[in-house]
Amino acid sequence: MLVSGSVYGVPEAGPIWRTLPWRAGDWLARSFTEALSLQYLFLPSSWALLRHPWFRAADVVQLYNTHGGYFSHSVLGVASRRKPFVWRLSDMWPLTGHCCYSYECDRWKTGCGSCPLLSDEPALREDRTALLWRAKRSIYADAKVTLVAPSRWIAGLAAQSPLVQHWPLEIIPNGLNLKVFRPIARAAAREVLGLPQEEALILFSSVETKAYRKGGTFVAEAVQRLKGNTRTPFRLLVVGNRAAEWEQAVDVPVTAIDAVKDDHLLATVYSAADVFVHPALADNLPNGVLESLACGTPVVAFDVGGVGEAVRPMETGYLARHNDAQDLAAGLQRLLDDDDLRRRLGRRGRAVAEAEYDMELQTQRFETLYRRVLRDR
């Protein structure tokens, strides 16, 4: 597995080349392309991929999230003529001039330029989005790639994209290890985490809890609206980077836990909560939502991207109107005040996870795709 740095629990994963000359070359190239806002157009080590022993031994090359300054898509044309490539769409970046999510902007359909989202990650100093869009079009025209969409939503966007609509596409939802992400008795989970048993718990979890796209401002407003209005007193459980800042950000009881990397502990966190709130302003098919459902904890979320494919209204959770803190609070209150409804949604969420989001099912689908790609090569 070739990645930007390292992967927790996978010691063999690492960059394409670890030696100092390659790292220095990539650093210089990143400095140059970042200064000129030429996002990832050149990284020496990406071309060295062609000589990497893992690449040479591979039957199929699987790409995931490639933006981050460790892989340049400029190599796709040459590399995909040597090996079949399958690219999973983690977000919209492969379809746009630079952004991961376009929100209400549709310029990615016509060539970008005059970008309203330059500061969005991965940020650009200058507006080179039209140039970058054209560069992707040129690179993709020479590449042979099969796309995988984890959600019907992003599959629909890919079908509208002038950049990638000529590539074959398969919808394969994300999968989870359902032996790890499973319901744990709530009282036992809370005891492990040292959480109070008598309060209702609203979980807000994100790697970056203060990131704009994650919608934390709507969590803050929603819980303030809920204060004093729920049948049972509640506590906000925040998990992720900068979680401690939430203790001063809202006038409700808060328990903060730093980012959790261990999946077994994360499953305990989901099981301890009464409801998981996911107010992302843009998203694909987020793992956090699937993990919560698998642990039997219903989800209250904004109706954006592919979220509604898993959070099914009053079946596995509550879908609030986009950017509507009042409706988000209404969904939270409805679930917190109705124990029977919450338990029913939790059981159904687990059943949906078992039927549609099992890692074994995802593996079977990818294996079938790989065999077909190799057969049709």
N, C-alpha and C positions, 0 to 999 in steps of 0.2 A: 504494500500500500504506500503510495507516494503522496505526501501531504505537505502543507506549508511549514510545519514545525514538528509536532508530535501528537499522538493520540493517547488519551488516558487508557491504560490497560492493554495497549498494543505496542510493545517495545520495538518491534521490527519496522514500524511505520516511521517515515521520515522524508526529508526533501529529496528531490531527484538526485542531486549530488551534494554531498556533505563536505567536500574538501574546500580549503580556504580559497583557492583561485576561483572556483565556481561561485562561492558565496560572495566574494569580492566583485566579480563580474556582474552578478545579479544586483548587488547593492548600487553599483555605479549606474546600471541601466535603469533601476527604479528611480534613482535620484534624477536622472535625465528626463525620463518620461513623466514623472510627477511634476517637475518644474515646468514642462511644456504642456501639461495636461493631455498627454498622449497615453491614456490609461492602458497599461500592460501590453502595449504594442510590440515591445521587444524585451525579452529576457533570455540571456544566453543559455541558461540551463534547460530551457524548454526545448531548444533545438538539440541539446545533448540527450534528451529523452530518446531520440532515435537510436542511440548507441547503448542505452541502459540495458543490462541483462534481463531485467524483468519485462521490459517492453519487447525485447527480442523473443522471449519465451512465451509471451502472452498469446492466447487465442483471440481474445476480445479485450479492448481497452474501455473501461468504464469511467466516465467523467462525472463528477458531482459539482459542487460549488467551486468554480475556478477563479473567481475574482478575489483578490487579496494580495496580489503582487508576488505570487510564487509560480504562476503558470501563465504563459502567453498563448492566447488562442490563435496567434499568427502561424503556429506550427500545424494547425489542423489539416490544411490542404495536403501537405506532404505526408504527415503521419497517418492520416486516414486512408491513404492509398497503399500503405504497408500493412495496416491492421484495421479490422473493423472497429469503429468507435460507437459507443452508446453514451448519450449525454442526458443525464437526469436534470430536469429543470427545477432547481431549488427555488428560484425566484425569476424575475423578469429580466435580469441583467443580459442574458444572451440575445434578447429581443430589442434592446434599447441602445441609445448612444452612450449611456453611462450608468443610469440609475438601476437599482434593484427592484423598486416598485414605482410606478408612474403616478399613482393616486388618480386624480381626475385628468391628467395630461394624456392626450392621444397622439402626441407628435411622433412617437415611436412607429406609428403606422405609415408615416409619410416622409421620414428622414431626419427627425429630430432638428436641432438648432433652436436658438432663442430659448434655451432650457430654463424653466422656472425652478429647477431642483438641483442646482449646481452644488449646494452645500450638503445634499443628502449623500450618505455613504454608498459607494466610494466616491468621495467628493472630488471636484475639479476646481482648479484655480481660475481657469479661463474656459469660456464656452467653446469646446472643441467637439461638442456632441454630434454635429452634422458630419464632421470629418470622421469621427469614430464609428458612426453608424455606417457610413460608406465603406470604411475599412472592413467592418464586419461583413458587409454584403459581398465585398470582393473575396475575402477569406472563405466565407461559407460557400460561395459559388464553386470553389475548387475542392470542397471537402465532401466526403461521404460519411454522413452521420445519421444514426437513428436516435430520435428523441424519446425520452420517457417523461411523461407528465404524472406527478403524483395526484393531481386533482383534475377534475373535468374543467374547472375554471381556467387553469393555466394552459390546458390543452386547447381550449377555445381561443385564448390569446395567441398561441403559437400558430393556429390555423389562420389568423388574421395578419400575421407578421410577414412583411415582404422579405425579411431576412431568412426565415427558416421554414416557411410554409411548403417548400419543395422537398423537405426531408420527411421520411416516414416517421410516424409517431405512434407510441403505445401508451395507454394509461395504466399505470401500476401504482396503486396507493402505497404509502409508507407502511411498513410492518414493524411490529413490536415483539419483544420476547414476552409473551403472555404468562410465562412461568415466573418472571420477575415482576412485571407490572400486573398485579392482581390485587383484588380486595383483601385488605387486612382489617381485622376487627378494630373499629375506630378507637375504642378505649385503650387497646393494647398499643396502637400506633401513637396515640397521644402520650402514653406513659413513657415510651421509648424516647420521645422528643421533649419530654418535660413540659407538655402543654396542658392547660387547664381542661378538665373534663366537663365542666358545667356550662361553658360558653359555646356559642356557635362560632365556627371558624370559617372565614372567607380567605381563600388562598389566592395570592397573586404572585406568580413565579415567572421570572425571565432572566436570561443571562445578564442583561443590562436593564435593570428595573427602572432606570431614569431615561432610557432612550425614547425619543419622541414617538417613533412608530409603534412602540409597545403600549401606548395609550395610558400611561400611569396617571396623567392629569385627570382622566375620566374616572379612574379608580378612586382618586382622592375626592372628587366631587360626589361620586355615588355614595361612598361610605359616610360622607358628611350628611347627605340627605337621609341616610338610613338611621343615623344616630338617634336613639330614643324611640324609634318607630317600629322596631322588630319585637316579636313576641318574646324572644330570648336575647339577652345581651350578647353582643358579638365581639369578636376580636379579628383584626386583620393580620394574617400571617404572610409576610413578604419574604420571598426566597430569591436570592441572586446578588449580583454585585451592587454595592451601594444600598443594600437593604436597610442598613442601620439608619440611613438618612430619613426613612419613612417615620421613624419614631417622633421626629419633630415636624413632619410635613402634614400630618393629619391629627385632628382632635378626637381620636378614638384609640382604644388600646391596640398596640401593635407588638407583635413578636417578629424579630428580624433574624433570618438565617442566611449566612453567606452562601454563595453559589455551591450547589451540591453536584458533585461529579459521579458519585456512586449510585448506580441505578436502584439498588435495593433500598438505600436510604431515601431516594427520591420517591419510590413507590410508597414508602412509609409516610412521607409528607403528604402525598395525594390522599392516602387513606385516612389521615388524621383530619382532613378538612371536610366540612359539610358541603361546600361548593367551591368550584374553581372559576375565577373570573379572568376572562381573556379579552381585553378591550383593544386589541391591536387595530391600528388604523388601516393597515394593509397586511395581507398574509396569504400564504399558499395553502397548504394543508399542514398546520403546525403540529409537531410532535407532542408539545405540551397538552394540547387538547386531546389527542389520542391516548396519551398516557393517563390522563385523568379519567377518561371514560373507561379505560381498561381496569383501573383501580376502583371502579364503581362510584366515582364522584362526579355528579352532573356538572355541566359547564354553562356559565352565562357569558355570552360573547357578542361582539358586534357582528353584524351580517356583512362580512367583507371576504373577498377572494374565495377560497375553497373551504372556509370555516363551516359554512352551512351544510356542506356535504357530510360532515360528521356530527355537528351540533344541530340536531333535527328538532324543530320547535315542539316543545312539550312531549318529546319522545326520549331524547337524550340530554336535553337542556333547554335553555331559553336564548333565542336570538333577538338581541336588541337592535333598534334602528341605529344605523351608522352615525357615530359621533353624538349620540344622544345619552348624556349622563343620567337624565331622569328615567329613561326607559331601562338603562342598565341597572339603576337602583331598584326599579320596579321588578325586574327579573330576579334580582338577588333577594328582595323581600319576599316575593312569592315562594321561592324555594326554601328560604330559611324558616318561614312561618308554617309550612305544610310538610310535616315529617313524612307522611304517607306518599305524597307526590315526589318528594326528594328521593325516597328509597326506590320508588318505581322507576324513576328516571335513571337512577344509578344502576339498577339491575339491567335495564334495557341498554344502557351504555356499554356495560360489560358484554352483553350478548352481541351487540354490533361489532365491538372490537374483536370478539372471537370469530365472527363470521366474515369480517372484511379486512381487518388490520393485523392479522397474525403474521409474524415474521416468516413462518413456514410457507404461508401462502404467497408472500412477496418473493421468497426465494424460488418457489416453483415457477412463478410468472417470469422472473428474470431468466431462469434457466431455459424456459421455453423460447423466450425472445432471443437469447444468445444462440441457441441451436438454429433458429430460423435465420438469423443474421449470417451465421457461418455457412449455412446451406445455400443462401442466396448470393453469397459473395461472388 
